[in-house]
Amino acid sequence: MVMIKEVIVVEGRDDTVAIKRAVEADTIETGGSAINARILKSIALAQERRGVIVLTDPDHAGERIRKIISSKVPGCKHAFIPEADATRKGDIGVENASPEAIRTALSRVHTSYEGVASQIDLEDLMEAGLLVHPEASARRMFMGNLLGIGYCNGKQFLKRLTVFQITREEFADALARLEEGELK
Protein backbone atom coordinates (compact mmCIF):
# COMPACT_ATOMS: atom_id res chain seq x y z
CA MET A 1 0.00 0.00 0.00
CA VAL A 2 1.22 3.50 -0.86
CA MET A 3 2.38 5.52 2.15
CA ILE A 4 1.76 9.28 2.21
CA LYS A 5 4.15 11.30 4.39
CA GLU A 6 1.94 14.41 4.52
CA VAL A 7 -1.11 14.61 6.75
CA ILE A 8 -4.32 14.58 4.71
CA VAL A 9 -7.04 17.01 5.77
CA VAL A 10 -10.55 15.65 5.20
CA GLU A 11 -14.01 16.68 6.34
CA GLY A 12 -15.10 13.71 8.45
CA ARG A 13 -14.67 10.20 9.78
CA ASP A 14 -16.12 8.49 6.68
CA ASP A 15 -13.54 10.35 4.56
CA THR A 16 -10.75 9.06 6.82
CA VAL A 17 -12.04 5.50 6.35
CA ALA A 18 -12.02 5.97 2.55
CA ILE A 19 -8.48 7.39 2.64
CA LYS A 20 -7.22 4.46 4.73
CA ARG A 21 -8.73 1.99 2.21
CA ALA A 22 -6.68 3.70 -0.54
CA VAL A 23 -3.36 4.63 1.10
CA GLU A 24 -1.47 4.52 4.37
CA ALA A 25 -1.80 8.04 5.77
CA ASP A 26 -2.69 10.10 8.80
CA THR A 27 -5.64 12.45 8.60
CA ILE A 28 -7.04 15.49 10.34
CA GLU A 29 -10.83 15.78 10.25
CA THR A 30 -12.30 19.28 10.10
CA GLY A 31 -15.69 18.15 11.35
CA GLY A 32 -17.39 19.64 8.31
CA SER A 33 -17.51 23.27 7.29
CA ALA A 34 -17.56 24.54 10.89
CA ILE A 35 -13.77 24.45 11.00
CA ASN A 36 -12.51 25.99 14.24
CA ALA A 37 -9.28 27.56 15.58
CA ARG A 38 -8.19 24.32 17.31
CA ILE A 39 -8.38 22.35 14.05
CA LEU A 40 -6.58 25.14 12.17
CA LYS A 41 -3.82 25.04 14.79
CA SER A 42 -3.46 21.27 14.30
CA ILE A 43 -3.31 21.75 10.52
CA ALA A 44 -0.65 24.47 10.91
CA LEU A 45 1.46 22.19 13.12
CA ALA A 46 1.09 19.30 10.67
CA GLN A 47 2.08 21.62 7.80
CA GLU A 48 5.18 22.73 9.70
CA ARG A 49 6.25 19.20 10.65
CA ARG A 50 5.17 16.94 7.77
CA GLY A 51 3.27 18.94 5.19
CA VAL A 52 -0.47 18.89 4.51
CA ILE A 53 -2.62 17.75 1.62
CA VAL A 54 -6.16 19.16 1.61
CA LEU A 55 -8.66 16.67 0.14
CA THR A 56 -12.18 17.97 0.67
CA ASP A 57 -15.45 17.08 -1.04
CA PRO A 58 -15.93 18.51 -4.55
CA ASP A 59 -18.85 20.71 -3.47
CA HIS A 60 -19.43 24.20 -2.09
CA ALA A 61 -18.81 23.22 1.54
CA GLY A 62 -15.57 21.45 0.59
CA GLU A 63 -14.43 24.48 -1.38
CA ARG A 64 -15.23 26.75 1.59
CA ILE A 65 -13.10 24.58 3.90
CA ARG A 66 -10.28 24.55 1.34
CA LYS A 67 -10.33 28.38 1.14
CA ILE A 68 -10.31 28.78 4.93
CA ILE A 69 -7.33 26.42 5.29
CA SER A 70 -5.44 28.09 2.42
CA SER A 71 -5.92 31.54 3.94
CA LYS A 72 -4.83 30.46 7.45
CA VAL A 73 -2.14 27.87 6.64
CA PRO A 74 -0.02 28.87 3.64
CA GLY A 75 1.81 26.35 1.47
CA CYS A 76 -0.61 23.45 1.79
CA LYS A 77 -0.88 21.00 -1.07
CA HIS A 78 -4.27 20.37 -2.65
CA ALA A 79 -5.73 17.23 -4.19
CA PHE A 80 -9.01 17.19 -6.09
CA ILE A 81 -11.34 14.30 -6.81
CA PRO A 82 -13.63 14.94 -9.79
CA GLU A 83 -17.29 15.21 -8.78
CA ALA A 84 -18.21 12.21 -10.95
CA ASP A 85 -15.67 10.04 -9.08
CA ALA A 86 -16.97 11.19 -5.68
CA THR A 87 -20.71 10.75 -6.26
CA ARG A 88 -22.80 7.76 -5.27
CA LYS A 89 -26.61 7.75 -5.32
CA GLY A 90 -26.65 11.55 -5.56
CA ASP A 91 -24.36 12.02 -2.55
CA ILE A 92 -21.10 13.89 -3.22
CA GLY A 93 -18.12 13.24 -0.98
CA VAL A 94 -14.63 11.84 -0.60
CA GLU A 95 -16.18 8.89 1.26
CA ASN A 96 -17.87 7.82 -2.00
CA ALA A 97 -14.66 7.77 -4.06
CA SER A 98 -12.99 4.51 -4.98
CA PRO A 99 -9.51 3.79 -3.62
CA GLU A 100 -8.19 4.24 -7.18
CA ALA A 101 -9.82 7.70 -7.52
CA ILE A 102 -8.28 8.73 -4.18
CA ARG A 103 -4.83 7.45 -5.19
CA THR A 104 -5.10 9.28 -8.53
CA ALA A 105 -6.05 12.54 -6.80
CA LEU A 106 -3.17 12.19 -4.33
CA SER A 107 -0.71 11.49 -7.15
CA ARG A 108 -1.64 14.82 -8.76
CA VAL A 109 -1.33 17.23 -5.81
CA HIS A 110 -0.69 20.92 -6.39
CA THR A 111 0.95 23.34 -3.98
CA SER A 112 -0.70 26.70 -3.50
CA TYR A 113 1.48 29.70 -4.27
CA GLU A 114 -0.22 33.01 -3.53
CA GLY A 115 0.98 36.21 -5.13
CA VAL A 116 2.55 34.66 -8.23
CA ALA A 117 2.05 35.98 -11.74
CA SER A 118 -0.10 33.85 -13.98
CA GLN A 119 1.02 32.52 -17.32
CA ILE A 120 -2.63 32.30 -18.41
CA ASP A 121 -5.11 35.19 -18.52
CA LEU A 122 -8.83 35.82 -19.08
CA GLU A 123 -8.32 36.16 -22.82
CA ASP A 124 -6.80 32.67 -22.91
CA LEU A 125 -9.84 31.30 -21.07
CA MET A 126 -12.22 33.02 -23.49
CA GLU A 127 -10.33 31.71 -26.53
CA ALA A 128 -10.42 28.22 -25.01
CA GLY A 129 -14.20 28.41 -24.59
CA LEU A 130 -13.93 28.27 -20.81
CA LEU A 131 -15.82 31.56 -20.39
CA VAL A 132 -18.76 33.07 -22.31
CA HIS A 133 -19.35 29.84 -24.26
CA PRO A 134 -22.49 27.68 -24.34
CA GLU A 135 -20.50 24.75 -22.91
CA ALA A 136 -18.09 26.77 -20.75
CA SER A 137 -19.11 25.02 -17.52
CA ALA A 138 -18.66 21.52 -18.95
CA ARG A 139 -15.38 22.54 -20.60
CA ARG A 140 -14.03 23.93 -17.28
CA MET A 141 -15.04 20.72 -15.52
CA PHE A 142 -13.19 18.62 -18.11
CA MET A 143 -10.10 20.87 -18.02
CA GLY A 144 -10.14 21.08 -14.22
CA ASN A 145 -10.22 17.30 -13.98
CA LEU A 146 -7.40 16.90 -16.52
CA LEU A 147 -5.25 19.51 -14.77
CA GLY A 148 -6.05 18.13 -11.31
CA ILE A 149 -7.41 21.43 -10.00
CA GLY A 150 -11.08 20.53 -9.73
CA TYR A 151 -14.20 22.23 -11.02
CA CYS A 152 -15.13 25.86 -10.30
CA ASN A 153 -16.54 28.99 -11.93
CA GLY A 154 -14.50 31.00 -14.45
CA LYS A 155 -13.04 33.52 -12.02
CA GLN A 156 -12.00 30.80 -9.56
CA PHE A 157 -10.65 28.67 -12.42
CA LEU A 158 -8.28 31.46 -13.46
CA LYS A 159 -7.22 31.90 -9.84
CA ARG A 160 -6.48 28.16 -9.49
CA LEU A 161 -4.44 28.18 -12.69
CA THR A 162 -2.36 30.94 -11.12
CA VAL A 163 -2.21 29.65 -7.55
CA PHE A 164 -1.22 26.14 -8.64
CA GLN A 165 1.18 27.48 -11.27
CA ILE A 166 -0.32 25.63 -14.22
CA THR A 167 2.00 26.28 -17.15
CA ARG A 168 0.97 27.31 -20.65
CA GLU A 169 2.17 23.91 -21.84
CA GLU A 170 -0.01 22.01 -19.33
CA PHE A 171 -2.95 24.23 -20.25
CA ALA A 172 -2.38 23.73 -24.00
CA ASP A 173 -2.06 19.94 -23.60
CA ALA A 174 -5.32 19.74 -21.66
CA LEU A 175 -7.05 22.01 -24.17
CA ALA A 176 -5.82 19.83 -27.06
CA ARG A 177 -7.32 16.77 -25.36
CA LEU A 178 -10.59 18.65 -24.90
CA GLU A 179 -10.60 19.68 -28.56
CA GLU A 180 -9.88 16.09 -29.66
CA GLY A 181 -13.38 15.29 -28.52
CA GLU A 182 -12.68 13.85 -25.10
CA LEU A 183 -15.42 16.03 -23.56
CA LYS A 184 -17.96 13.45 -22.48
Secondary structure, DSSP 8 states (H G I E B T S, - for coil): --B--SEEEESSHHHHHHHHHHSB--EEE--SS---HHHHHHHHHHHHHT-EEE---SSHHHHHHHHHHHHHSTT-EE----GGGGEETTEESGGGS-HHHHHHHHHT-EE--TT---S--HHHHHHTTSSSSTTHHHHHHHHHHHHTS----HHHHHHHHHHTT--HHHHHHHHHHIIIII--
